[in-house]
Every structure is written in C-alpha cells, then in structure tokens.
Amino acid sequence: MREDVTVTDDGHGSTPLVDEAMKKAAVAWVSVSGGPALALWCAPLEGALLVVSGPGEQAAPGLADATEAQVSLRGDHGGRIVTWPATVSRVQPGTEAWDTVAPLVAAKRLNAPGPTADLVARWAADGCAVNRLVPAGTPLAGADLPADAQTEPPRATPAVRATRKPFRLHRVRRR
C-alpha cells in the first residue's frame, strides 16, 4: 500500500486527493462491472459519495446490487483528476443509517419536488436505492490515468427519433 493512502477504522483507504475531489463533487462517473461509466449526481458525506437511483430518479443500471465500482471525478477545469475503486453498500430504508443519511442527501438534491421529508418517504416507498461509495483501494491520478479519451459511441435511447428530409415546395435544379 502506498504511504499516502490513509486506512480508516472500517478498513477502507483514502488519499488527500480523493478526499478533496469528493468534497467538491456534484457529478461522478461511475462504472459497474466493467460497463460504461455513467455520469451520476452525487452528494459527498462522511468520506463517501452517496448516489440515489431508481424510479423518478437517475438511472444507474446495476449499481443498486453492486458491491464494487470504479469512480472517476473531474476537477475545476473539467478534466479527470482521479479514478478510484469503491466499495458499494446500499443504505436500507428503516435503518438508523437511512434516518441519518437520506434527509441530508435529499436536502442537497436540486429541483426536488416537494419538501425533503416527502422526498425521503417517496424514495423508501418506490424502492429507490441510496448507495454509499467508499474509497477501497489505490487511486489512479496524474500520469497513472489512461491517456486515451475513453470515448464510446452513443448508447441507444428511446429519446432519439428519425429525422425527416426537409420539405421542398419546388424542385431544386442542379447546374
């Protein structure tokens, strides 16, 4: 283990760079089981990132049932500054952790419909997943980050529709 990695009481590792990046994070790119990284809204809390997904919230396929994920965070300039492995744990409704964490995350959610208490109740009733992503290994930063752009072709979506040819009132003559 590198010297700059601090191991917490629960056995997870963190670095000052990861801690600082998490504090400033509003969006994290999360990859589950080697799949494509998805941009997910997150809230930093107590050395972890909390991500809400499910009905009426953002889609994060596989995250609710995952135990591990890869997290990439961007800096103020928009470029990736760190990628780290994370341990994923789901915060269950009705537990003490839920009663503590869910209202704090709901209060940070932008454009939330209704009061925070109603949002937390909806998350519990609809089966939304509140996942906690905790650093769990040595992060990649600086020269260790991949040099490629990591671009992918756009994924299929029902929001796309076929474009029609423009309507022409008269025939266009070619010279």
C-alpha positions in Angstrom: 0.0 0.0 0.0 1.3 3.5 -0.8 2.3 5.7 2.1 -0.1 8.5 1.2 -3.1 6.2 1.5 -4.8 6.5 4.8 -6.7 3.5 6.1 -9.8 4.3 8.1 -11.3 2.4 11.0 -13.5 0.4 8.7 -10.6 -0.8 6.7 -11.1 1.4 3.6 -8.4 3.5 2.1 -8.4 7.1 1.1 -5.9 9.8 0.0 -6.0 13.6 0.4 -6.6 13.9 -3.4 -9.7 11.6 -3.3 -11.0 13.3 -0.1 -10.7 16.8 -1.7 -12.2 15.7 -5.0 -15.1 14.0 -3.2 -15.8 17.2 -1.2 -16.2 19.2 -4.4 -18.0 16.6 -6.4 -21.5 17.1 -7.7 -21.2 14.6 -10.5 -19.3 11.3 -10.5 -18.6 9.0 -13.4 -19.4 5.5 -12.1 -18.7 2.2 -13.8 -20.2 -1.1 -12.5 -18.8 -4.5 -13.6 -16.6 -3.0 -16.3 -19.6 -1.4 -18.0 -19.7 2.1 -19.4 -19.2 5.0 -16.9 -22.4 6.9 -16.2 -22.5 10.5 -15.1 -24.4 10.4 -11.8 -25.4 13.1 -9.4 -23.8 12.5 -6.0 -23.6 14.0 -2.6 -20.4 13.8 -0.5 -20.9 12.8 3.1 -18.5 11.4 5.8 -15.8 10.3 3.4 -18.1 8.7 0.9 -20.2 9.6 -2.1 -23.9 9.0 -1.9 -25.8 8.2 -5.1 -29.6 7.9 -5.4 -31.1 5.9 -8.3 -34.4 4.3 -9.1 -38.0 5.2 -10.1 -38.3 9.0 -10.5 -34.5 9.4 -10.0 -31.5 8.9 -12.2 -30.9 5.5 -13.9 -27.8 3.6 -12.7 -28.1 0.1 -14.0 -26.5 -2.5 -11.7 -25.4 -0.1 -9.0 -28.1 -0.9 -6.5 -27.0 -4.6 -6.4 -23.2 -4.0 -6.9 -20.5 -4.4 -4.2 -17.7 -2.7 -6.2 -17.5 0.1 -8.7 -15.0 2.4 -10.4 -15.4 6.1 -9.7 -13.9 9.0 -11.7 -14.0 12.6 -10.6 -13.3 15.7 -12.5 -11.5 18.9 -11.4 -12.5 22.5 -11.7 -11.1 22.6 -15.2 -13.4 19.8 -16.4 -10.7 17.1 -16.8 -10.5 13.9 -14.9 -8.2 14.2 -11.9 -8.7 10.8 -10.1 -10.2 7.4 -10.6 -10.6 5.0 -7.7 -12.1 1.7 -6.8 -15.1 1.9 -4.5 -16.9 -0.4 -2.2 -20.7 0.0 -2.8 -23.2 -0.5 0.0 -26.9 0.2 -0.1 -28.5 2.2 2.7 -31.7 0.4 3.6 -34.9 2.3 4.5 -36.0 2.0 8.1 -32.4 1.7 9.5 -30.7 4.2 11.6 -28.3 4.9 8.7 -31.3 5.7 6.4 -32.8 8.1 9.0 -29.5 9.9 9.2 -28.3 9.9 5.6 -31.4 10.1 3.4 -32.6 13.5 4.7 -29.1 15.0 4.2 -28.9 13.7 0.6 -32.5 14.8 -0.1 -31.7 18.3 1.1 -28.9 18.6 -1.5 -31.0 17.3 -4.4 -31.6 20.1 -6.9 -35.1 20.6 -8.2 -36.6 18.2 -5.7 -40.4 18.1 -5.9 -41.8 19.0 -2.5 -40.3 19.0 1.0 -37.3 16.9 2.0 -39.4 14.6 4.2 -41.8 13.8 1.3 -38.8 13.0 -1.0 -37.3 10.6 1.6 -40.7 8.9 2.0 -41.0 8.6 -1.8 -37.6 7.1 -2.1 -38.4 4.5 0.6 -41.9 3.7 -0.9 -40.7 3.5 -4.5 -37.7 1.3 -3.8 -35.1 3.9 -4.8 -31.6 2.9 -3.9 -29.4 5.2 -1.8 -25.9 3.8 -2.4 -22.7 4.7 -0.5 -19.5 4.6 -2.5 -16.4 4.4 -0.2 -12.8 4.5 -1.5 -11.4 1.0 -1.3 -8.0 0.9 -3.0 -5.2 2.8 -4.6 -6.5 5.6 -6.8 -5.1 6.5 -10.2 -4.1 10.1 -10.6 -1.7 12.2 -12.7 0.5 10.2 -15.1 -1.2 7.0 -14.0 -4.5 7.9 -15.6 -5.2 6.4 -19.0 -4.0 8.7 -21.9 -6.9 7.8 -24.3 -10.1 9.8 -24.4 -12.2 6.8 -23.3 -14.9 7.9 -25.7 -17.7 5.5 -26.7 -20.4 5.6 -29.3 -23.7 6.9 -28.0 -25.9 4.3 -26.4 -29.3 3.5 -27.9 -32.1 5.5 -26.3 -35.9 5.9 -26.9 -35.4 9.7 -27.0 -33.9 9.5 -30.5 -36.2 9.8 -33.5 -35.6 9.6 -37.2 -35.0 12.9 -38.9 -37.1 13.6 -42.0 -35.8 15.1 -45.2 -36.7 18.8 -45.3 -39.9 19.7 -47.2 -39.3 21.4 -50.5 -42.0 23.4 -52.2 -40.3 23.4 -55.6 -37.9 21.2 -57.4 -34.2 22.2 -57.0 -32.3 22.5 -60.2 -28.7 21.3 -60.4 -26.3 23.0 -62.7 
